[in-house]
Structures are given as C-alpha cells and as structure tokens.
Amino acid sequence: SALTGLLGIQRLQLAEDSVQDAMIRALQTWPYYGVPDNPAAWLMRTAKHRALDVIRREKVFYQKQPEIVATLEPAADEAGPVSDDEIPDDRLRLIFVCCHPLIPQEDQVFLALKTLCGFNVAEIASAFLSTEAAVAKRLTRAKQKIQDQGIAYEIPEGADLVARLDAVLQVIYLLFNEGYKASKGDSVLREDLCQEAIRLAGFLVSHPAGDHPHTHALLALMLLDAARFAARQDAEGVLIRLRDQDRSLWNRGLIGAGLMHLSRSGTGRDLSEYHLQAGIAACHATAATYAGTDWPRILSHYDLWLQIDPSPIVRLNRSVAVAKVHGPRAGIEAIHAIPENARLESYHLYHAVLGDLEEQLEDFKSAAAHFRRAAELTGVAAERAFLEERLRACGVEL
C-alpha cells in the first residue's frame, strides 16, 4: 500500500513485483544474517530500491527520471501523518483508490482483491462463480484502463468517498468470506483474513464517510459469524456442523458487539443484503440450541434477500432454510427450481447440500454420489475429509 502511494496507482504492477522481489530477498538473506530490527522498514526500503532500478532502466521515463527519483529518494520508510479527514489506514485508502468510478464496479472489486488483499485469480473466480480466464481478462482490462486513461493515485474525499463505499464494502465482504470458508488450503477457516476484514470495517464505521447503516450491518454480520469460530473445527481441524457445535465456545462478547452494530444498522430507510445476512446470523447466534433456531424467520430473510439478489448462490442457501421449515424434499425441489442451475454443477456446496438432503430422505446412494462429487470439487483438505466421512456414513467406501 505504501509503495503504491509513492509510485502512483498506474504503477500497481511495478509495486507488486517490487514487494515480491523484496520478500524473496528476505527469504534468501534473513536465515543467514538474521532478521533486521525493523523488518517492515527493511522490506519497504528494498522494494523501493528495486522500483527505482526499474524506473531508471525504462527509457520512457528518461526525461522524468530526476523528478521521480527526487520524489522517491527522500520519502520516509513510514507513512506520514494522516489528517483527521482521511481514512486512517493505508490498505483501506488504496481500496478506495481501486474503486474508481471510471472502472466498472466488478472490475474495481477484482482489482482490489488481487492487488491489495492478496487473492489469486482462482480465489476470485470461485467467489464469483466465474472462470479463471474471465477473471484474468477483466483484471488485465482494468489495469489497461488505468494506464490508458491516466487514472491518478488520488485519495477520494467527501462525496467521492461515499460514492465508492458500496464497492469497498463488497471487497471487505469477500475478504471475510474467503477467510470464513477458504477456497483452498488445509483449513476451511483463515482467521487472519476475517480479522483483517473486521479491522477494515471497524475503521469505516468510525469515519464519517463509512458511518452508514449498511456498513454497520456488514460489521454486524462479520462479528456474529466470527463469534462461532472456536466451535467450527475440532482440534484436528475437522469441520463441525452447526447442529453439533458446542455453543458454550461461542464468543458472547463478539455476539454482543454484532447485535449492537445490527441495532445501529436499523437507522436508515434502505434494506441491504448485509442487513438480511446479519439478521440470519443473529438468528443463529441467539438460539440457545440448534432445535430452537427460528428457521421460519431465517426463511423470511432469504425471501427478502432474493428480491435484492436472485442469484443461484442465494437460492441455494435459501433451499437449506426451505428444508428446515418444509422438509428435505421441499429443499431438493427448491434447488432443482433454481434458474441457471447448470452454473452450480461445478460448485462443491451445491452437491454437499443435495447430499445432505438426500441423506435425510435415506436415499443413501444419491447422497453418496453428491458427497463424492463435492469432495472432488473442493480445494480445502479439511472440507474434503469432512465430505469423505459423510460418504462413509452413507455406507460407501472411498
């Protein structure tokens, strides 16, 4: 974030390459010479020197070289003071920069996730039920648009901040989602990403530009979901279903904070997706037992959510609530009635939900087929182990 601030947003790729080179250099030297007293300053200095070397070699920058070097050389390794009117966080400010109105909003989100949140193309594609090729193409197009239109590195202010808020919230939401249910790796849970998303949302709600009902609703959703982290996995990292979780492990402090922000989100007139998702999370978080969960209320939230976003993913999630209220067969019918159903065929949770509902109907052969397909599609080792256990429970060996 700091390096992009020095180089300008047009030089995002150079900033990214320079930081990667600095990290590689650290891996090569620190094991032999020791970790420096200020690792962050060392990385910043090394990355900055690498960027300077590249700029000096570029002929196109020949005439501007003295001006660029003069700007970079005396720059402090740490960011300067931030005024009271600015967003007090480098990453959050740059997310606002990436969400420039000249770039289509979905491309803004892709760019921020890739450049500032560390997502790879596969993770972005998974979040949007898209293909890696399509995501890569849109990223390239967004970067080219920045270059062609000379979009400057500018920290938006006032009304410009508010105009970009929705895209920024979507970035934070997807950052949390990737942490809450990772798309790859050994564990389904990446608490570091969730904590970063909550931190960024916390900065937003404390700033006039971000102190809006839907920002509080998003923060409420994340806090209520984060409250259940300690009960989601056992000591070996195996997933524990909501019905089997030890609710005494849920963090009551986070639940209280989430409910407070949910209350504050009710001050406006608009109902956002974050309000409805936070309402669903609150139903789970305040239920004393799994059997005592208010599923009809959850289903009513999903019905309202569909009016805002009738996407296949929302419809799939709603089918679980339909099954809880009207039975597993009704849940399966709701899934089969989803428009563009084919888009979900490569989504592992589509098969996992169908497998669970078929198992409830004691159609163990169909359930096993869905669990097997879900296990093949997931990129998370812990989730694969969980699905394979469900497969064995159907009386089918791997």
Secondary structure, 3 states (H helix, E strand, C coil): CHHHHHHCHHHHHHHHHHHHHHHHHHHHHHHHHCCCCCHHHHHHHHHHHHHHHHHHHCHHHCCCHHHHHHHHCCCCCCCCCCCCCCCCCHHHHHHHHHCCCCCCHHHHHHHHHHHCCCCCHHHHHHHCCCCHHHHHHHHHHHHHHHHHCCCCCCCCCCHHHHHCHHHHHHHHHHHHHHHHCCCCECCCCCHHHHHHHHHHHHHHHCCCCCCCHHHHHHHHHHHHHHCCHHHHECCCCCECCHHHCCHHHCCHHHHHHHHHHHHHHHHCCCCCHHHHHHHHHHHHHHCCCCCCCCHHHHHHHHHHHHHHCCCHHHHHHHHHHHHHHHCHHHHHHHHHCCCCHHHHCCCHHHHHHHHHHHHHCCCHHHHHHHHHHHHHHCCEHHHHHHHHHHHHHCCCCC
